[in-house]
Amino acid sequence: MKVLLAVDGSKNSEAAARHVVALARQLASPPALLLVNVDVPLMQAAAVKMGARAVARYHAENGEYATTGARRILNRAKLAFDTQLLVGDAAEQIAAAATRQRVDLIVMGSRGLTAFKGLLLGSVASKVLAASSLPVTLVR
């Protein structure tokens, strides 16, 4: 089984990582894990002013910070994983990575906003559900 764990550095992402650990313990063999974080692109003017190297470093540092909690949880459970730090629209990038990597399941945290707030603000989780034909587990 191959699982994509999408994280954003929130407590809900850490809950999703703990869910993956629990799932792995139930399986006959450990799943292949892909830890994914998607950073929001910088505005074009800021990116040009900073330069390509600084922008790359900025996104790498954000990705490392956002994956810290999940990496700690997975390492404590002695689960091997690969990491992808992506930039772009989170839902699109998560769905595309899942398809590219041929995962069997996407696991991600959900903040559980009310339906009204979710409608106004949009939700990465609901967009991933809409964009992917794969099973998605949302963890609160």
N, C-alpha and C positions, 0 to 999 in steps of 0.2 A: 504494500500500500504506500502511496506517495501523498503527503499532506503538505499543503501550503499554509503557513501560519502568517497572517498579515497583522502587523503591529504598528502602533503609532506612539508608543511610549506611555500610554495611559494605564491606569489601574485595570481597566477592562481588558487591555492587551495582555497584561500579566495573568489575568483570570483565564484568558484564552490559552495562554502558554501552559498553565496548570491543567487545563482541560486536555490539551494534547498529551501531556505527561500521563494523565489518567487513562486516556485512550490507548497510548502505547503499552501500558502495563496490561491491558486486556487482550492485546493482540499476541498471536503465537510468535511473531518476530517483529522487531522494532520497525516502525515505518521509516521511509526515506522522508526527511523533513527539509522543507525549504522555508526559511525565515525571510519575510519580505517587509520592507518599509518603503513607502513612497513619500518623497519630499515634494512640497509645493514649489513649482518653478519661481525663480525671481522675476521681477518685472524686467523687461528688456533693457530699459535705461540703466538700471542698477547692475545688471549682468555685464553690460558693455563697459561701464565705469570700473567695475571690479576686475574684469579680465577673466579669461577662461580658467586659468589655474586657481584663482581665488574662488571662483564659483564652484568648481569641482571640489575644492577643499571644504567649502561651506556646506555643500550637500552631503559630503562624506561624514563630516562632523555631526551634522543633524541626524543622519542615518545611524551612526554609531550610538549616539545618545538615545535615540528612540528605541533601539533594539537592546539596550543594556539590561533591562529587567527580564525580558524574555530569554536572552542569552544566559543570564544567571540561572534562571529556572531550568532551562534545558540542560545546561552543563551540570547542575546539581543532580539531575535525574540520569546523568551519563548517557544522554541521547545525542547522537551525532546529527549535525544539520549543516546545510549550506545556507549562505546569506546572500540576498540580492538587495542592494540599495538602489532604488529607482527614483526618477524625477518625472513628474507629470500629474495628470489627473489620477487620483488614488484608485478610484473604482476601475477605470479603464486599464491602468497599469496592472492591477491585481488580477483582473480577468484575463488579460493578455498573457501575463506570466504563468498563470495556471494552465492556460491552453498550450503555451510554448513548452512548458515543462511536463505536460501530460500528467497532471496531478489527479488524484482520485477524489480529493476532498479539500475544500477551503475552510479554514477555521479563523475566525476573527472576533474581536470584542465588539460589543454594541453598547452605546451609551443609554439606549432605551428611552429616547426622547418621546414626548407625547406625540400623538399622530399629527396634531396641529403644528408643533415646532418642526417635526420631521418634514412636513409638507413645505413649510416656508424655507427652511434651511437646507433641505436636501440631506441625504444620508448616504455615506459611503457604503454602508452595509446594504441598504436597499438598492443602491445602484449596482453593486456587485451581484446581488441576486438577479437583477434584471439583465445584466450584461453577460452572465455566465450560465452555461447549461449544466455546470457541475454542481454536485451537492455542496451546500454552504451551511456550516454550523456557526451560529451566532451565540456568543457567550457574554453574560452580564456579570 
